[in-house]
């Protein structure tokens, strides 16, 4: 009988050892939690040239990125319909950036807006006439935003272009984000934005990448200062600021390759600092204008082609970022 108890004890001990061998090994007390995916926010101001719409959309398809396009609504008016816009304190038909080149040009731009939206991109507002609103009142900003929505929603009818069946519903809800021309803001702007139906603003500048705060219902994004050039001097992470830094705002096509390399290295260094660090969102801004023979777009394409495809990186739009943050959603799939 004693021998039977010993056999049973041995069998139970053997089973316990087997189960222990199959169990997950204990975690190290000092193990760090998994890092969040690195977010990169890439945006374009003005959104005029059709070729740049096509080029940016092609880049997005190659890399899985989603961009934000801040559209100036005067580009939805032709020379014949420019009188439909009057900026605060300005005569009708005036704009700092011109208007659409023709009715056909406007029709092609509207088609690009619809294609970009269908592909998951964010269409935001860059106001209308690209005027500096630093001295505008709340009423001035609200008047400008009223022009933005009226022209955007009625662009087909204003220009006598057949309107797609889905345009009305899309145009009613599409514009949730804003970037001020010249990044020029004031207190009145932030009072007007929520009243005008916006959910985020991307007009700020910060000392470096940061988590965007939400105040009075508006999430505030900021283009960061990033180190650039041989002396690593800080510059706003936007193509125009690089253009001024590199060539005093004048075209120097002979140096385009050197400027491309400098811009790429600045973008990549700013990315690596976050990717290997706190993983704060990195924001980069561009225009459709090809400055210094396209140096900054060439740098962008190289950069996005390398980082947006990484499994632990997301190149997403401002709209998607705030929807996730406010909705407590899980991060999107890589590259999305």
N, C-alpha and C positions, 0 to 999 in steps of 0.2 A: 504494500500500500504506500509506503514511504517513497518507493521508487516511482510510482505513478505520479505523485505530487511533484517530484523532481523533474520528470519529463514534461509535465504541464507547465511548470515554471520556466523551464528552458524554452519551450515553444512560445510562450507569451513574450519572453524577453527577445527572442529572435524576431517575432512579428513587430515588436516595438522598434527594434533596430531598423527593420526593413522600411517601416513607415517614416522613420526619421530620415532615412537616406533619400526617400522620394519627396520629402517636404522641401519647400523653398528655403534656401539658406538665409539665415538671419541678416537683416540689413545693417550696414555699418551705422553706428550712432551719428556719425558726422556726414552722412550722405546728403547731398544737396538736391533740392527739388528740381525737376526739369525746367529749363529756361523756356519762357514764352517765345513764340516765333518773332523774328525781327520784322517789324512793319516798316515799309518804305512808301511814302506818299508823294506821287509824282503828278504835277499839274501843269496846265498850259493856260496862259492868259491871252485874251483877245479872240483867238480861234478864228482867224480870217481865211488864210490861204487854203484852198481845197487840197492842194498837193500835200500840205502838212497834216491835214485831217487824215488823208489816206496813209501817209507815212507813219503817223503815230498809231493808227489802228493796226497797221501791219506789224509794228513792233509789239503791240499788245498781244496779238495772236501768236507771235513767235515765242513770247516769254510767259504768257498766262497772266500778264498784268492787267489791272484796271486803273484807268486814269481819271482825273477830273479836268474838265474843260470849262474855263471861266469865259463865257461868251459875252462880247460887247454887242448889245442889241442893235446898234446902228448898222451892223453888218447884215441885218435882216431887212434893211431898207435899201431900195435902189435909188439912183439919182432922181428918178421921177417921184418917189414916195418919201423922200427925206424930210418933207415938211410935216410928217406925222410925229416927228420928235422935236421937242423943245426942252433943253436942259434948264435947271433952275437959274433964273436970271439971264438966260440966253435967248436969242432969237430962234425961231423955228428953223430947222434945217442946218444947224451948226453942230460941228463935232470936231474934237481934237484929232480924230483918227480917220476921218472920212466916213464913207458909207459903202454899201455893196457896189460892185462895179456895174452891175446890170441886173435886170429881172432874172436872167438865166443864172447869173452868179449866185443870186440869193436862193434860187431854187436848188442849185447844187449844194449850197451850204446847209439848207434845211434837210436835204437828203442825207448829208453826212451826220447831222445831229441825230436824226432818226436811226441811222445805222449804228452809231456809237452807243446810243441808249439801248438799243436792242442787244448789243454785245456786252452790256453790263457796265458801261462807263457812266460817270456822273457828269451831268450838265449843270454847271453853276453860273452865276451872274458876275460879270465884270462891269456892271452898270451899263450905261448907254454911250454917252459921248466922250468918255475918258476925261472928264473934267476933274480937277482937284477939289474935293469936297471938304477940305479941312476947316473952312469957315462956314459951311452950310449949317442951317438950323435943322431941327428934327423934321419940320414941315418940308424943307428942301429935299432931304433924304427920302421922305415918304413920297414926294412928287416924282423923284427919279425912279424909285422902285415901282411906282404905279406905271410909269412909262415902260420900264423893263417888262413887266408882266403883260401889259396891254399889247406891246409890239410882239413879244414872244408868242403869246396865245393866238394872235390874229395875223401873224406874218403871212400866211398863205392868202388870206382874204385881202389884206392891205395891198399886196403886190399882184393880185389877180392871177394867182397860181392855184390850180386845182388842189384842194386839201384832202389828204388821206383820211380815211374814216377814223383812225385811231389817234389822230393828232390832238383833238380837243381834250380828251381825258388825260393824255400824257402831259400836255402843256400846262394843264391846271395844277399838276402836282410835282412837276419835274424840278423846279428851281428851289432847292432847299439851302444852297450855300452861296456865299458872296466873298469876293475879294475886291477891295477898293483900288481904283486906279492910283498909281504911284505909291501904293500901300499907305495912302494918306487917310487918317481916321480922326475922329473927334468923339467927344462924349455923346453928341446928338446922334451919331451913327448907331451907337450901341443901344440907344433908346428906341431908335426906329426899326432896327433889324427884327426883333420879335414881333412887333406890331405888323410888319410887312410880310410875315409868314416864313422868315428864314430860321434855320436851325443851327447853322454854323457860320463862322467868319474865318477867313484865312488871310487876313491883312496884317498880322503881327510880325514882328521881328524879335528873336530871342538870342541870348548869349550863346546858346547851344541847344541841341535837341531837348525837348521837355514834354511832359504829359500835358495835353491841352486841358485847361480848366473850363468848366461850364458855369457861366454867370448869367443870371436873368434869362435862362433858357437857351442861351447861345454858347455853343462850344467854340472856343477861340484857339485857332491854330496859329503857329508862328514859324516863319522861315528862319532857320537857325544861322548864326554866324559859324562858319567852319574854317579851319586853317587852310591856307592856299599859298602855293608858290614856294620859292627857295627859302624864304624867311618865315613861312607858315603864318603869314599875317591873316587875321580873320576877315572874311568877306561874307556877305549875305549869300546864301545858297540858291542863287538865281542867275540865269544866263546873262541878263542885262548887267548885273553887278560885276560879273566876271569880264564882260565886254569892256566896261569902263576901267576895270583894274588892268586888263591886259593891253588895251590899245587906246585908252582915253576916249572910248566911245566912237572911234573912227575905224573904218575898214582897213585891215592889214592882211589881205589874203595870203601874202607870201609867208606869213608866220602862222597860218591856220593850223598846221600840223602840230607845232609847238604848243599852241593854245589848247588844242584838243587834248594833248597829253597832260598838260597842267590841270585842266578841268577834270579829266578822268581821275587823275591821282587824288585830287581834292575830294571828289565824290567817294572814291573807294576808301580813302583814309577815314572820312567821316562815318562811312558805313562800318568799317572794321572796328572803330572805337566803340560803337554801340553793340555790334554783333558779338564782340568779345567782352563787352561790359554789361551795362544795365539794360540794354535792349530797349531804349526809349525810341519812339517812332522817329524816323528820319524823313524830313520833308525837303524836296527839291523842286524848284520852280523854273519854268521855261516859257518862252514866247514862240509864236509861229514864225516870227522873223528869223532868218538865217544870218546871225551875226558872225563876223569874221569867217565868211565863206562856209558857214555851217559847222564851225568848230564845236559848239556846245551841244548840238544835236548828235554829232558824231560821237562825242564823249558819252552822252546819254545812252545811245544805242549800245555801245560797248559795255557800259556799266550795267544797264538793265539786262543785257544778254547774259551777263555773268551772275548777277545776284538774284534776279527775280525768279530764276529757275531752281534755286536751292530749296530743298525740302523743308528747311526751317526758316524760310523767308516768305513774306507776303507783300507783294506790291499791290496795294488796294487804293480805292478812292476815299476821299474824305467822307462822303455819304455813307459808304459801307463801314467805315471806322466808327462813326457816331452811332449808327444803327446797332452795331455790335455792343458798344459800350453802354448804351442806354437800355438795350434789351437783354444784357447779360448773356449774349450768345457766345458759343464756342468759336474759336478762331476758324477761319475758312481754310480750305485745303491749300497746299503749297502753291505759290504762284498766282493764286486767285485773289 
